[in-house]
């Protein structure tokens, strides 16, 4: 999950500034995000994805300010 464009990302800004100060001037804008890994007891990939989508909408993501994506492996 990452914050949507236009939403202030103070943690990303702090990471960017720190990298610049540490000698990495080529780093521009930084957007910080998070990864949540879930193990789902469902063999049907479509059903599993639908359940995870529901979880994201209800709890895992703040869809007002965050974007999310689901990767099935």
OpenMM code with the backbone's topology and positions (N, CA, C; nanometers):
from openmm import Vec3, app, unit

residues = "UNK UNK UNK UNK UNK UNK UNK UNK UNK UNK UNK UNK UNK UNK UNK UNK UNK UNK UNK UNK UNK UNK UNK UNK UNK UNK UNK UNK UNK UNK UNK UNK UNK UNK UNK UNK UNK UNK UNK UNK UNK UNK UNK UNK UNK UNK UNK UNK UNK UNK UNK UNK UNK UNK UNK UNK UNK UNK UNK UNK UNK UNK UNK UNK UNK UNK UNK UNK UNK UNK UNK UNK UNK".split()
positions = [
    Vec3(0.0836, -0.1165, 0.0000),
    Vec3(0.0000, 0.0000, 0.0000),
    Vec3(0.0886, 0.1235, 0.0000),
    Vec3(0.0462, 0.2205, -0.0723),
    Vec3(0.1139, 0.3499, -0.0724),
    Vec3(0.0087, 0.4585, -0.0600),
    Vec3(0.0519, 0.5752, -0.0158),
    Vec3(-0.0405, 0.6879, -0.0094),
    Vec3(-0.0737, 0.7338, -0.1505),
    Vec3(-0.1936, 0.7806, -0.1701),
    Vec3(-0.2354, 0.8299, -0.3009),
    Vec3(-0.1582, 0.9560, -0.3358),
    Vec3(-0.1457, 0.9834, -0.4663),
    Vec3(-0.0816, 1.1072, -0.5110),
    Vec3(-0.1553, 1.2261, -0.4513),
    Vec3(-0.0798, 1.3232, -0.4063),
    Vec3(-0.1380, 1.4424, -0.3469),
    Vec3(-0.1516, 1.4354, -0.1958),
    Vec3(-0.1384, 1.3146, -0.1384),
    Vec3(-0.1444, 1.2997, 0.0068),
    Vec3(-0.0023, 1.3135, 0.0601),
    Vec3(0.0163, 1.4016, 0.1577),
    Vec3(0.1476, 1.4247, 0.2161),
    Vec3(0.2039, 1.2959, 0.2746),
    Vec3(0.3310, 1.2661, 0.2423),
    Vec3(0.3992, 1.1466, 0.2912),
    Vec3(0.5235, 1.1899, 0.3692),
    Vec3(0.5076, 1.2298, 0.4972),
    Vec3(0.6215, 1.2786, 0.5738),
    Vec3(0.7311, 1.1743, 0.5910),
    Vec3(0.6945, 1.0486, 0.6029),
    Vec3(0.7959, 0.9446, 0.6178),
    Vec3(0.8768, 0.9304, 0.4889),
    Vec3(0.8105, 0.9379, 0.3755),
    Vec3(0.8806, 0.9328, 0.2470),
    Vec3(0.9751, 1.0516, 0.2312),
    Vec3(0.9283, 1.1707, 0.2709),
    Vec3(1.0129, 1.2908, 0.2648),
    Vec3(1.1369, 1.2736, 0.3519),
    Vec3(1.1191, 1.2215, 0.4739),
    Vec3(1.2315, 1.2020, 0.5660),
    Vec3(1.3323, 1.1027, 0.5082),
    Vec3(1.2835, 0.9958, 0.4464),
    Vec3(1.3725, 0.8980, 0.3837),
    Vec3(1.4504, 0.9639, 0.2703),
    Vec3(1.3812, 1.0407, 0.1873),
    Vec3(1.4465, 1.1094, 0.0754),
    Vec3(1.5538, 1.2052, 0.1220),
    Vec3(1.5228, 1.2863, 0.2220),
    Vec3(1.6215, 1.3821, 0.2745),
    Vec3(1.7418, 1.3089, 0.3339),
    Vec3(1.7173, 1.2012, 0.4068),
    Vec3(1.8264, 1.1251, 0.4672),
    Vec3(1.9162, 1.0629, 0.3607),
    Vec3(1.8566, 1.0076, 0.2564),
    Vec3(1.9367, 0.9507, 0.1488),
    Vec3(2.0216, 1.0577, 0.0806),
    Vec3(1.9643, 1.1740, 0.0576),
    Vec3(2.0406, 1.2854, -0.0026),
    Vec3(2.1585, 1.3222, 0.0857),
    Vec3(2.1360, 1.3349, 0.2163),
    Vec3(2.2432, 1.3709, 0.3102),
    Vec3(2.3498, 1.2621, 0.3207),
    Vec3(2.3115, 1.1379, 0.2953),
    Vec3(2.4071, 1.0278, 0.3029),
    Vec3(2.4869, 1.0089, 0.1737),
    Vec3(2.4698, 1.1004, 0.0794),
    Vec3(2.5490, 1.0951, -0.0425),
    Vec3(2.4802, 1.0325, -0.1617),
    Vec3(2.3489, 1.0328, -0.1610),
    Vec3(2.2730, 0.9807, -0.2745),
    Vec3(2.1885, 1.0927, -0.3351),
    Vec3(2.2539, 1.1902, -0.4010),
    Vec3(2.1818, 1.3069, -0.4529),
    Vec3(2.0874, 1.2736, -0.5682),
    Vec3(2.1037, 1.1570, -0.6283),
    Vec3(2.0188, 1.1195, -0.7416),
    Vec3(1.8778, 1.0809, -0.6991),
    Vec3(1.8551, 1.0621, -0.5686),
    Vec3(1.7223, 1.0253, -0.5197),
    Vec3(1.6325, 1.1484, -0.5187),
    Vec3(1.5196, 1.1369, -0.5859),
    Vec3(1.4227, 1.2460, -0.5897),
    Vec3(1.3091, 1.2177, -0.4921),
    Vec3(1.1883, 1.2204, -0.5407),
    Vec3(1.0707, 1.1985, -0.4575),
    Vec3(1.0678, 1.0545, -0.4069),
    Vec3(1.0344, 1.0354, -0.2817),
    Vec3(1.0241, 0.9028, -0.2214),
    Vec3(0.8832, 0.8879, -0.1654),
    Vec3(0.8204, 0.7764, -0.1961),
    Vec3(0.6903, 0.7423, -0.1399),
    Vec3(0.7091, 0.6135, -0.0611),
    Vec3(0.6792, 0.6176, 0.0660),
    Vec3(0.6955, 0.5025, 0.1532),
    Vec3(0.5665, 0.4236, 0.1549),
    Vec3(0.5762, 0.2926, 0.1637),
    Vec3(0.4567, 0.2094, 0.1672),
    Vec3(0.4751, 0.0917, 0.2593),
    Vec3(0.3800, -0.0006, 0.2544),
    Vec3(0.3894, -0.1201, 0.3368),
    Vec3(0.3393, -0.2400, 0.2592),
    Vec3(0.3877, -0.3557, 0.3017),
    Vec3(0.3470, -0.4824, 0.2413),
    Vec3(0.2840, -0.5676, 0.3502),
    Vec3(0.1727, -0.6265, 0.3189),
    Vec3(0.1074, -0.7202, 0.4099),
    Vec3(0.0980, -0.8533, 0.3364),
    Vec3(0.1550, -0.9575, 0.3937),
    Vec3(0.1468, -1.0909, 0.3342),
    Vec3(0.0437, -1.1722, 0.4107),
    Vec3(-0.0460, -1.2352, 0.3369),
    Vec3(-0.1511, -1.3178, 0.3969),
    Vec3(-0.1464, -1.4573, 0.3373),
    Vec3(-0.1675, -1.5564, 0.4203),
    Vec3(-0.1880, -1.6928, 0.3726),
    Vec3(-0.3368, -1.7196, 0.3835),
    Vec3(-0.3989, -1.7562, 0.2724),
    Vec3(-0.5445, -1.7737, 0.2670),
    Vec3(-0.5769, -1.9214, 0.2443),
    Vec3(-0.6636, -1.9771, 0.3249),
    Vec3(-0.7066, -2.1168, 0.3112),
    Vec3(-0.8178, -2.1248, 0.2074),
    Vec3(-0.7796, -2.1070, 0.0819),
    Vec3(-0.8754, -2.1114, -0.0298),
    Vec3(-0.7991, -2.1549, -0.1544),
    Vec3(-0.8454, -2.2573, -0.2223),
    Vec3(-0.7756, -2.3078, -0.3406),
    Vec3(-0.8171, -2.2362, -0.4686),
    Vec3(-0.9350, -2.1779, -0.4706),
    Vec3(-0.9824, -2.1043, -0.5884),
    Vec3(-0.9234, -1.9634, -0.5843),
    Vec3(-0.8362, -1.9332, -0.6823),
    Vec3(-0.7667, -1.8035, -0.6813),
    Vec3(-0.8633, -1.6858, -0.6915),
    Vec3(-0.9667, -1.6989, -0.7699),
    Vec3(-1.0632, -1.5889, -0.7854),
    Vec3(-1.1350, -1.5615, -0.6532),
    Vec3(-1.1738, -1.6678, -0.5841),
    Vec3(-1.2399, -1.6505, -0.4552),
    Vec3(-1.1441, -1.5910, -0.3523),
    Vec3(-1.0197, -1.6394, -0.3523),
    Vec3(-0.9203, -1.5871, -0.2580),
    Vec3(-0.8962, -1.4386, -0.2825),
    Vec3(-0.8826, -1.4007, -0.4093),
    Vec3(-0.8590, -1.2601, -0.4414),
    Vec3(-0.9782, -1.1746, -0.3998),
    Vec3(-1.0973, -1.2227, -0.4223),
    Vec3(-1.2178, -1.1483, -0.3837),
    Vec3(-1.2230, -1.1293, -0.2320),
    Vec3(-1.1851, -1.2322, -0.1567),
    Vec3(-1.1856, -1.2213, -0.0107),
    Vec3(-1.0814, -1.1204, 0.0364),
    Vec3(-0.9622, -1.1229, -0.0249),
    Vec3(-0.8570, -1.0288, 0.0133),
    Vec3(-0.8989, -0.8864, -0.0241),
    Vec3(-0.9625, -0.8700, -0.1375),
    Vec3(-1.0150, -0.7388, -0.1780),
    Vec3(-1.1113, -0.6863, -0.0715),
    Vec3(-1.1976, -0.7729, -0.0236),
    Vec3(-1.2925, -0.7350, 0.0807),
    Vec3(-1.2194, -0.6971, 0.2101),
    Vec3(-1.1148, -0.7733, 0.2448),
    Vec3(-1.0344, -0.7432, 0.3640),
    Vec3(-0.9685, -0.6062, 0.3526),
    Vec3(-0.9178, -0.5758, 0.2337),
    Vec3(-0.8530, -0.4459, 0.2121),
    Vec3(-0.9528, -0.3320, 0.2314),
    Vec3(-1.0698, -0.3471, 0.1736),
    Vec3(-1.1708, -0.2419, 0.1834),
    Vec3(-1.2227, -0.2228, 0.3254),
    Vec3(-1.2304, -0.3319, 0.4020),
    Vec3(-1.2877, -0.3251, 0.5359),
    Vec3(-1.1873, -0.2947, 0.6464),
    Vec3(-1.0583, -0.3321, 0.6266),
    Vec3(-0.9643, -0.3161, 0.7364),
    Vec3(-0.8218, -0.2798, 0.6951),
    Vec3(-0.7670, -0.3481, 0.5975),
    Vec3(-0.6237, -0.3393, 0.5716),
    Vec3(-0.5785, -0.2083, 0.5081),
    Vec3(-0.6622, -0.1451, 0.4292),
    Vec3(-0.6250, -0.0209, 0.3615),
    Vec3(-0.7217, 0.0908, 0.3970),
    Vec3(-0.6665, 0.2095, 0.4134),
    Vec3(-0.7501, 0.3283, 0.4288),
    Vec3(-0.7701, 0.3819, 0.2873),
    Vec3(-0.8769, 0.3388, 0.2231),
    Vec3(-0.8954, 0.3683, 0.0808),
    Vec3(-0.9205, 0.5158, 0.0510),
    Vec3(-0.9385, 0.5969, 0.1527),
    Vec3(-0.9519, 0.7411, 0.1317),
    Vec3(-0.8175, 0.8011, 0.0915),
    Vec3(-0.7086, 0.7502, 0.1521),
    Vec3(-0.5768, 0.8090, 0.1265),
    Vec3(-0.4739, 0.7101, 0.0721),
    Vec3(-0.5078, 0.5801, 0.0664),
    Vec3(-0.4097, 0.4801, 0.0237),
    Vec3(-0.4546, 0.4066, -0.1015),
    Vec3(-0.3554, 0.3731, -0.1853),
    Vec3(-0.3744, 0.2813, -0.2966),
    Vec3(-0.3245, 0.1451, -0.2509),
    Vec3(-0.3815, 0.0390, -0.3043),
    Vec3(-0.3301, -0.0938, -0.2738),
    Vec3(-0.3372, -0.1804, -0.3976),
    Vec3(-0.2572, -0.2854, -0.3982),
    Vec3(-0.2624, -0.3844, -0.5052),
    Vec3(-0.2515, -0.5219, -0.4424),
    Vec3(-0.3038, -0.6202, -0.5106),
    Vec3(-0.3034, -0.7580, -0.4614),
    Vec3(-0.2213, -0.8415, -0.5577),
    Vec3(-0.1267, -0.9162, -0.5041),
    Vec3(-0.0436, -1.0056, -0.5841),
    Vec3(-0.0642, -1.1467, -0.5321),
    Vec3(-0.1074, -1.2335, -0.6181),
    Vec3(-0.1311, -1.3736, -0.5802),
    Vec3(-0.0111, -1.4569, -0.6225),
    Vec3(0.0419, -1.5346, -0.5275),
    Vec3(0.1543, -1.6242, -0.5626),
    Vec3(0.1242, -1.7658, -0.5227),
] * unit.nanometer
topology = app.Topology()
chain = topology.addChain("A")
for resn in residues:
    res = topology.addResidue(resn, chain)
    for name in ("N", "CA", "C"):
        topology.addAtom(name, app.Element.getBySymbol(name[0]), res)
